[in-house]
Amino acid sequence: MLYILSGQDDFSLTQSLEEIKKESGESLILAVSTTTLDGQQVTLDQLKIACETAPFLMGRRLVIIRGLLERFDVSGKSSHRAKVRNSRSTNGTIRQSPASSSPEGKTSSLAESKSLEEYKLFGSCLTRIPDTTILVLIENKIAGNNPLFKTLAGKAVVKSFLSLRGAKLTQWVQQRVKEEGGTISPQAVDSLVRFVGSNLWIMGSEINKLVLFAAGRRIEEEDVKIVTSSAQQMSVFTMVDAIVEFKTKLATQLLEQLVQRGAAPAYLLTMLTRQVRLIFRARELTNQGESQTEIQSKLGLSAEFALRKTLEQAKRYSLPRLKEVYHHLLEADLSIKNGKYDGELALNILVVELCQPGKIAVAH
């Protein structure tokens, strides 16, 4: 039996793999007869041995290969060659393709050609596996013109697991809460999606904690605010501080970590906008000669530490520059809402734009 599982939703993909394992026989026997291979490195001989070896105690043999189809993905290579062929010099003349003019280019072209031919050998092997072998190919993404996928698709059970968004993510949350024996208000669902994002591993963990916290009653929005991981909140604040303090490397690293952990881009943008608003107001009140006590009261900051940090950050910006920052925040928000960029890309662009001290008019 051949399965092809792909997509960004690692949670649902892993659940599907576990279901395949359960359907394949006794777990202890299957564990002994399970082989996991790196699709980028596996040779044809290694693949044949893994698939054709008899299973333990006449059970089933499970072979899991990660990234094999992506190894034969030609879309990136074709796109690169097209860009090279179509590139123009500054005077408008067509540049000759490096792949056709240099020994290195010819070698690269031959290597690609050999790699593309190799898929036929792999395809022949994968379509003739014994009935006792269950083969699962796991991929991050599959290009539509992938030659090995075209060879296998008609002979495999193909399942795609895209990251859940919008109404589908909301429905998943509601269903998960129900499965855990709880109930949840629509407002709490919206809040949970905003705070956690589309990482279902984190979402599942947060739902478990919320169901336990609610102890039989309906989960409300206030419960989400109380229970949702404080560690993620601290990372968000650290990322925001890094951005407004022009620490580009730290800001981009934290942004990547938060997105990988499932933080919603819209929520991250909201938190950044909130801090910029506080900085703008602090800068304005400072220029008006207000005391720190008055500023703290008007900003609504209860913690002395938060007040000091905001005032320190405000010293780095002039009011004209803060207006520019607001403009960048608005552009990022609009680019996400109108679909020009996805949330992660829009935030990465925004971080680069804001973390440029050379463009900052520092107020003295």
Phi and psi in degrees as a GROMACS rama.xvg file:
@    title "Ramachandran Plot"
@    xaxis  label "Phi"
@    yaxis  label "Psi"
@TYPE xy
-118.371  128.491  LEU-2
-120.445  143.995  TYR-3
-124.908  113.785  ILE-4
-113.367  129.513  LEU-5
-145.315  160.605  SER-6
131.531  169.345  GLY-7
-83.3651  -19.2407  GLN-8
-81.6737  85.3244  ASP-9
-64.8368  -30.3865  ASP-10
-62.6587  -54.4658  PHE-11
-67.0273  -36.0392  SER-12
-63.01  -44.1554  LEU-13
-64.8735  -38.2485  THR-14
-62.3576  -40.7129  GLN-15
-63.4408  -40.7273  SER-16
-63.1457  -40.1518  LEU-17
-64.9485  -36.2626  GLU-18
-65.4775  -39.2559  GLU-19
-61.6152  -42.3465  ILE-20
-62.5659  -43.1904  LYS-21
-63.9688  -37.1781  LYS-22
-75.6767  -12.5971  GLU-23
-90.0001  -6.00938  SER-24
130.546  -169.277  GLY-25
-58.4878  127.928  GLU-26
-62.1708  -40.0505  SER-27
-66.7995  -41.8648  LEU-28
-68.6803  -40.4262  ILE-29
-65.0566  -36.553  LEU-30
-59.3484  -37.2815  ALA-31
-70.0588  -30.1883  VAL-32
-104.98  30.6007  SER-33
-110.148  132.805  THR-34
-127.176  131.807  THR-35
-114.627  129.315  THR-36
-124.651  150.271  LEU-37
-87.5275  112.3  ASP-38
-63.6427  -23.3851  GLY-39
-75.4731  -22.9283  GLN-40
-114.625  -22.2028  GLN-41
-60.7897  139.451  VAL-42
-94.6212  166.748  THR-43
-63.7141  -39.9454  LEU-44
-64.3757  -42.2023  ASP-45
-62.0265  -39.7068  GLN-46
-64.9261  -43.4826  LEU-47
-62.5593  -43.8527  LYS-48
-61.6992  -45.2063  ILE-49
-63.072  -40.4817  ALA-50
-82.7876  -30.0136  CYS-51
-98.1985  -10.2562  GLU-52
-64.9357  135.973  THR-53
-65.6016  140.067  ALA-54
-71.459  162.648  PRO-55
-72.6226  129.515  PHE-56
55.9687  37.1482  LEU-57
61.0502  26.2925  MET-58
-88.9199  -140.972  GLY-59
-114.13  151.497  ARG-60
-108.248  131.526  ARG-61
-111.194  124.079  LEU-62
-119.722  121.693  VAL-63
-113.42  125.634  ILE-64
-123.761  125.14  ILE-65
-105.678  123.23  ARG-66
84.7166  15.7912  GLY-67
-69.8673  -44.3546  LEU-68
-63.964  -40.1755  LEU-69
-62.2438  -26.6417  GLU-70
-60.889  -29.5718  ARG-71
-108.074  18.3959  PHE-72
-72.896  119.181  ASP-73
-98.0396  -6.49816  VAL-74
-62.689  -46.1303  SER-75
-62.7814  -41.2584  GLY-76
-66.6811  -43.9134  LYS-77
-62.8367  -41.8156  SER-78
-61.4728  -41.9365  SER-79
-63.2879  -43.8986  HIS-80
-63.6811  -38.5804  ARG-81
-64.4217  -40.181  ALA-82
-63.6129  -40.494  LYS-83
-65.5806  -43.9789  VAL-84
-65.2733  -35.2388  ARG-85
-91.9204  -0.116463  ASN-86
-68.0489  144.994  SER-87
-122.076  148.009  ARG-88
-80.3704  173.936  SER-89
-65.2123  -22.4226  THR-90
-93.3054  5.3453  ASN-91
94.6175  -4.65391  GLY-92
-81.3427  150.986  THR-93
-76.4817  131.043  ILE-94
-81.9379  144.184  ARG-95
-73.1834  139.646  GLN-96
-65.0444  127.669  SER-97
-58.5484  -32.585  PRO-98
-64.4323  -25.2424  ALA-99
-102.179  -8.2022  SER-100
-112.982  -16.1949  SER-101
-120.382  152.004  SER-102
-57.6327  -38.919  PRO-103
-63.8844  -39.7836  GLU-104
-64.4297  -41.0783  GLY-105
-64.6999  -40.3651  LYS-106
-62.184  -43.2772  THR-107
-62.3904  -42.0803  SER-108
-64.268  -41.0535  SER-109
-64.8853  -39.9043  LEU-110
-63.2898  -42.1782  ALA-111
-64.09  -41.6395  GLU-112
-62.7338  -42.0202  SER-113
-63.6246  -40.8276  LYS-114
-64.2005  -40.0745  SER-115
-69.9873  -32.9188  LEU-116
-70.9156  -30.6708  GLU-117
-62.1538  -27.0281  GLU-118
-61.4303  -29.3701  TYR-119
-65.0436  -39.1108  LYS-120
-66.6219  -42.4618  LEU-121
-65.6532  -41.8286  PHE-122
-61.1591  -40.8355  GLY-123
-63.5221  -40.5493  SER-124
-67.3986  -44.6125  CYS-125
-70.9628  -23.9072  LEU-126
-89.5108  1.5358  THR-127
-126.801  31.7151  ARG-128
-73.4242  149.908  ILE-129
-63.4885  157.43  PRO-130
-63.9415  -22.4408  ASP-131
-81.6178  -6.17951  THR-132
-104.774  130.503  THR-133
-106.418  117.892  ILE-134
-110.274  126.577  LEU-135
-121.952  118.443  VAL-136
-97.4732  124.616  LEU-137
-114.046  124.827  ILE-138
-130.417  148.727  GLU-139
-74.5177  -45.7646  ASN-140
-152.767  156.681  LYS-141
-131.383  123.437  ILE-142
-73.7851  146.496  ALA-143
-62.648  -27.0107  GLY-144
-100.51  17.6218  ASN-145
-64.3344  118.994  ASN-146
-65.6823  -37.2846  PRO-147
-70.3091  -37.272  LEU-148
-63.0509  -42.2106  PHE-149
-60.361  -36.9469  LYS-150
-67.9503  -37.0501  THR-151
-95.3119  -24.8885  LEU-152
-53.3187  -42.024  ALA-153
-73.1412  -12.2043  GLY-154
-112.756  7.61768  LYS-155
-127.039  158.82  ALA-156
-87.6006  113.738  VAL-157
-105.608  125.566  VAL-158
-130.221  131.749  LYS-159
-114.624  135.56  SER-160
-123.914  89.7499  PHE-161
-81.2473  152.118  LEU-162
-59.4902  132.949  SER-163
-76.4993  137.849  LEU-164
-136.012  160.629  ARG-165
52.7391  -129.05  GLY-166
-63.2345  -34.1197  ALA-167
-67.06  -38.6289  LYS-168
-67.8594  -41.2222  LEU-169
-59.4316  -45.3716  THR-170
-63.2623  -38.2766  GLN-171
-63.515  -43.0416  TRP-172
-61.7571  -46.7784  VAL-173
-61.3586  -42.3173  GLN-174
-67.613  -39.5962  GLN-175
-64.9551  -42.1354  ARG-176
-60.831  -43.0867  VAL-177
-62.0078  -43.0708  LYS-178
-63.131  -30.9945  GLU-179
-84.76  2.20616  GLU-180
87.5503  19.8048  GLY-181
-120.598  177.068  GLY-182
-131.353  156.539  THR-183
-147.541  141.969  ILE-184
-78.3918  154.642  SER-185
-57.7308  -38.1368  PRO-186
-64.7277  -38.3055  GLN-187
-67.7617  -37.4229  ALA-188
-61.805  -47.6519  VAL-189
-59.5089  -43.3487  ASP-190
-65.242  -41.7638  SER-191
-64.4205  -43.17  LEU-192
-63.48  -39.8349  VAL-193
-66.7873  -39.8932  ARG-194
-76.7865  -41.1921  PHE-195
-95.8001  -40.4672  VAL-196
88.0014  -153.757  GLY-197
-99.0348  4.03545  SER-198
-75.4546  106.109  ASN-199
-73.1855  -21.9174  LEU-200
-62.9993  -48.0708  TRP-201
-69.1118  -40.9524  ILE-202
-60.1869  -44.336  MET-203
-61.169  -40.9024  GLY-204
-64.6639  -43.2682  SER-205
-65.4526  -37.3433  GLU-206
-65.3207  -41.0318  ILE-207
-58.1572  -44.6652  ASN-208
-65.8977  -38.9552  LYS-209
-67.4449  -40.9458  LEU-210
-62.4844  -42.593  VAL-211
-65.4093  -40.9801  LEU-212
-64.9768  -41.6816  PHE-213
-71.0738  -25.5818  ALA-214
50.7068  52.0948  ALA-215
99.8593  -23.1627  GLY-216
-89.6758  171.346  ARG-217
-69.1886  138.351  ARG-218
-74.5554  128.102  ILE-219
-112.141  170.303  GLU-220
-59.0097  -38.7434  GLU-221
-63.3974  -33.6772  GLU-222
-62.7927  -40.934  ASP-223
-61.6515  -42.6991  VAL-224
-63.2281  -36.2528  LYS-225
-75.806  -42.6845  ILE-226
-87.9136  -34.0435  VAL-227
-52.6313  137.621  THR-228
-42.4642  118.575  SER-229
-70.884  -27.2567  SER-230
-61.626  -41.6944  ALA-231
-66.2265  -38.299  GLN-232
-61.4806  -42.0018  GLN-233
-63.2861  -38.9884  MET-234
-64.6138  -38.2539  SER-235
-62.1343  -47.1284  VAL-236
-63.062  -38.8865  PHE-237
-64.8064  -40.1584  THR-238
-63.3677  -45.4713  MET-239
-59.8766  -44.4194  VAL-240
-60.8396  -41.6669  ASP-241
-62.4257  -38.1748  ALA-242
-66.7865  -49.6381  ILE-243
-73.4376  -13.8118  VAL-244
-103.926  12.021  GLU-245
65.4903  29.2783  PHE-246
-93.6844  81.4468  LYS-247
-58.1725  -50.4023  THR-248
-61.1869  -46.2555  LYS-249
-64.4614  -42.1377  LEU-250
-62.3524  -45.1651  ALA-251
-68.0053  -36.6221  THR-252
-64.4411  -46.1107  GLN-253
-65.6754  -38.5984  LEU-254
-61.1276  -45.8716  LEU-255
-61.3778  -43.5112  GLU-256
-63.2734  -43.6971  GLN-257
-64.7193  -42.3375  LEU-258
-65.6127  -41.7254  VAL-259
-61.7796  -34.4343  GLN-260
-81.8014  -0.325161  ARG-261
100.803  7.1293  GLY-262
-64.2262  133.264  ALA-263
-72.354  128.99  ALA-264
-53.9787  -37.9349  PRO-265
-62.82  -37.9862  ALA-266
-67.3471  -43.2558  TYR-267
-62.0077  -40.3346  LEU-268
-65.6828  -38.0305  LEU-269
-62.9539  -43.4648  THR-270
-66.078  -38.3902  MET-271
-66.4201  -42.8974  LEU-272
-62.4582  -39.294  THR-273
-60.7422  -45.2725  ARG-274
-68.3894  -38.2778  GLN-275
-64.0974  -37.3687  VAL-276
-63.4254  -41.8696  ARG-277
-63.8086  -41.4911  LEU-278
-63.987  -43.0824  ILE-279
-60.2634  -47.3035  PHE-280
-65.9276  -40.106  ARG-281
-64.3958  -40.6589  ALA-282
-63.7733  -41.9829  ARG-283
-64.7125  -46.871  GLU-284
-68.0344  -35.4995  LEU-285
-63.7019  -43.1331  THR-286
-62.7734  -27.0811  ASN-287
-85.2791  -2.47041  GLN-288
81.8193  18.9656  GLY-289
-69.3976  149.903  GLU-290
-78.1763  163.459  SER-291
-62.03  -36.616  GLN-292
-62.8193  -43.0209  THR-293
-67.2053  -40.3888  GLU-294
-63.1947  -43.0096  ILE-295
-61.2741  -42.1791  GLN-296
-65.4925  -43.9322  SER-297
-73.107  -27.7622  LYS-298
-82.5976  -16.7573  LEU-299
73.336  29.5388  GLY-300
-97.1177  118.052  LEU-301
-84.6778  -27.3015  SER-302
-90.8837  132.153  ALA-303
-62.0245  -38.2603  GLU-304
-60.3693  -44.7132  PHE-305
-63.0292  -38.2577  ALA-306
-64.5615  -48.2545  LEU-307
-59.9031  -43.4193  ARG-308
-64.2405  -41.926  LYS-309
-64.8987  -41.3281  THR-310
-66.7106  -37.5046  LEU-311
-64.5619  -41.403  GLU-312
-67.7855  -35.8383  GLN-313
-63.0432  -30.497  ALA-314
-65.4382  -21.057  LYS-315
-80.3624  -12.941  ARG-316
-123.147  143.225  TYR-317
-92.6782  162.834  SER-318
-62.1787  -40.2175  LEU-319
-59.8994  -39.8415  PRO-320
-67.4181  -37.5057  ARG-321
-62.9227  -33.463  LEU-322
-66.3836  -37.3863  LYS-323
-63.9147  -40.4087  GLU-324
-61.3693  -43.8558  VAL-325
-58.0269  -39.7061  TYR-326
-62.8459  -42.3943  HIS-327
-64.7766  -39.1041  HIS-328
-63.084  -41.3318  LEU-329
-64.2827  -43.3708  LEU-330
-61.0077  -42.2729  GLU-331
-63.1267  -44.1908  ALA-332
-61.3023  -46.3215  ASP-333
-65.9263  -38.9245  LEU-334
-65.0443  -31.2398  SER-335
-74.5815  -45.1337  ILE-336
-69.5702  -34.1608  LYS-337
-92.0871  3.87303  ASN-338
80.295  10.0229  GLY-339
-63.5834  -43.6319  LYS-340
-131.624  153.147  TYR-341
-75.7624  166.852  ASP-342
-58.7941  -42.711  GLY-343
-64.9606  -44.5987  GLU-344
-64.8554  -42.2553  LEU-345
-60.312  -40.7109  ALA-346
-69.4099  -38.3199  LEU-347
-62.7081  -41.8203  ASN-348
-63.2859  -42.7587  ILE-349
-62.2903  -42.9941  LEU-350
-60.0792  -44.9342  VAL-351
-61.6896  -40.552  VAL-352
-67.0394  -38.3261  GLU-353
-84.1092  -26.0087  LEU-354
-91.6001  55.2517  CYS-355
-130.29  87.1104  GLN-356
-56.3104  -31.064  PRO-357
-61.7948  -23.1879  GLY-358
-97.2514  -1.36428  LYS-359
-88.1623  128.874  ILE-360
-90.3655  94.0575  ALA-361
-73.523  131.891  VAL-362
-88.4586  137.094  ALA-363
